[in-house]
Amino acid sequence: MKPQADAAPGSQWQDRLDAARRSRRWRALALTALAVLSAGLWWAWFGWDTQRDVDPVTGASSGPYEWWQVRACIVSWAILAWAGTELLKPVAVILIMPAAFTASWILSAALTDDSGLWAIGAVLVAVGTLAGNAVFVGLLRLLFRKRKTSAVPAASSTRKP
């Protein structure tokens, strides 16, 4: 008997990858990486920019963030959330990303705010990122569920009896 001869090319590799994904060490590493990268989003796109822009004519201030920083952060967040949902359970991605991002925001804001209003901002950042991330990960799950279920019948029809 040669059970591996009937297996599709690459299925041994896929079986090993699936076994590795199930290991606790791999999950712990993936969760840690997700948290670190999510916290890094704040520092990469926003944490370094603390200068408010003042219009010399009107005196109105804006910022400190520019439109491109926000868009770049959203794109980076989407890529990280997609990768996270491919590797981890959705609930982990939904909870870890906003928690790590908010923790970085808190560290940045609490060190520079003497009024104590950073706590209100922290709640707003946490709720906003949690809600947005939950919706996005939910949409990813719906998209991938449809894609995976539509691919299953096509793959089973190519097998030899």
C-alpha positions in Angstrom: 0.0 0.0 0.0 1.2 3.4 -0.9 -1.1 6.0 0.7 1.2 8.8 -0.2 1.2 8.0 -3.9 -2.5 8.9 -4.2 -2.0 12.1 -2.3 -2.0 15.3 -4.2 1.4 17.0 -4.7 2.1 19.2 -1.8 -0.4 17.6 0.5 2.4 16.3 2.8 3.7 19.8 3.1 0.1 21.0 3.8 -0.3 18.4 6.5 2.9 19.4 8.2 1.9 23.1 8.0 -1.5 22.3 9.5 0.1 20.3 12.3 2.5 23.2 13.0 -0.4 25.6 13.1 -2.1 23.6 15.8 0.9 23.6 18.1 0.8 25.8 21.1 4.2 27.3 20.5 3.2 28.3 17.0 0.0 29.9 18.2 1.8 31.8 21.0 4.3 33.1 18.5 1.6 34.1 16.1 -0.4 35.9 18.8 2.7 37.7 20.1 3.6 38.8 16.5 0.1 40.0 15.9 0.2 42.1 19.1 3.6 43.5 18.4 2.8 44.4 14.8 -0.6 45.9 15.8 1.1 48.1 18.4 3.7 49.0 15.8 1.0 50.3 13.6 0.5 53.2 16.0 4.2 54.0 16.3 4.9 53.6 12.5 2.1 55.8 11.3 1.1 58.2 14.2 3.3 57.9 17.2 6.1 60.0 15.8 3.9 62.9 14.6 3.1 65.3 17.4 3.3 68.6 15.6 0.0 70.4 15.0 -0.3 72.5 11.9 -1.4 76.2 12.3 -2.8 78.2 9.4 -1.0 81.5 9.5 -4.0 83.4 8.0 -6.9 82.1 10.1 -4.9 80.8 13.1 -6.9 77.5 13.0 -4.9 74.4 14.0 -5.2 70.9 12.5 -3.5 67.6 12.8 -1.2 66.4 13.9 -2.0 63.6 11.5 -2.1 63.9 7.7 -4.6 62.1 5.4 -1.9 59.8 4.0 -1.0 58.6 7.5 -4.6 57.5 8.2 -4.9 55.8 4.9 -1.6 54.0 5.2 -2.6 52.8 8.7 -5.9 51.5 7.5 -4.3 49.6 4.6 -1.6 48.2 6.9 -4.3 47.3 9.4 -6.3 45.5 6.7 -3.3 43.5 5.6 -2.4 42.5 9.1 -6.0 41.6 9.9 -6.2 39.5 6.8 -3.0 37.7 7.6 -4.2 37.2 11.2 -7.5 35.6 10.1 -5.5 33.3 7.8 -3.4 32.1 10.7 -5.4 32.5 13.9 -9.0 32.3 15.1 -11.0 35.4 14.2 -11.8 36.2 17.8 -8.1 36.5 18.6 -7.6 38.9 15.8 -10.7 40.9 16.7 -9.5 41.4 20.3 -5.7 41.5 20.1 -5.3 44.1 17.4 -7.3 46.9 19.0 -5.9 46.1 22.4 -2.3 46.4 21.3 -3.0 49.5 19.1 -4.8 51.2 22.0 -2.1 50.3 24.5 0.5 52.0 22.2 -1.8 55.0 21.9 -2.2 55.2 25.7 1.5 55.1 26.2 2.0 57.9 23.8 -0.9 60.0 25.0 -0.5 59.5 28.8 3.1 60.7 28.7 2.2 64.0 27.0 -1.2 64.9 28.5 -1.4 66.7 31.8 -5.2 67.2 31.7 -6.1 63.5 32.1 -8.3 63.6 28.9 -6.1 60.8 27.4 -8.3 58.3 29.3 -11.4 59.5 27.4 -9.4 59.3 24.1 -8.3 55.8 25.1 -11.8 54.6 25.4 -12.7 56.2 22.1 -9.7 54.6 20.3 -10.4 51.2 21.9 -14.1 51.2 21.0 -13.6 52.5 17.5 -10.8 50.1 16.6 -12.6 47.2 18.2 -15.9 47.9 16.3 -14.1 48.6 13.0 -11.9 45.5 13.3 -14.9 43.3 14.2 -16.8 44.4 11.2 -13.7 44.0 8.9 -12.8 40.5 10.2 -16.4 39.5 10.0 -16.5 40.5 6.3 -13.2 38.6 5.7 -14.7 35.5 7.2 -17.8 35.8 5.0 -15.6 36.3 2.0 -13.3 33.4 2.7 -16.1 31.1 3.8 -17.8 31.6 0.4 -14.5 31.1 -1.4 -13.5 28.0 0.5 -16.9 26.4 0.2 -17.1 27.1 -3.6 -13.6 25.6 -4.0 -14.3 22.3 -2.2 -16.6 20.7 -4.8 -14.1 21.6 -7.6 -11.2 20.0 -5.7 -13.2 16.8 -4.9 -14.1 16.3 -8.5 -10.5 16.0 -9.6 -9.7 13.0 -7.4 -9.4 9.6 -9.0 -11.7 6.8 -7.6 
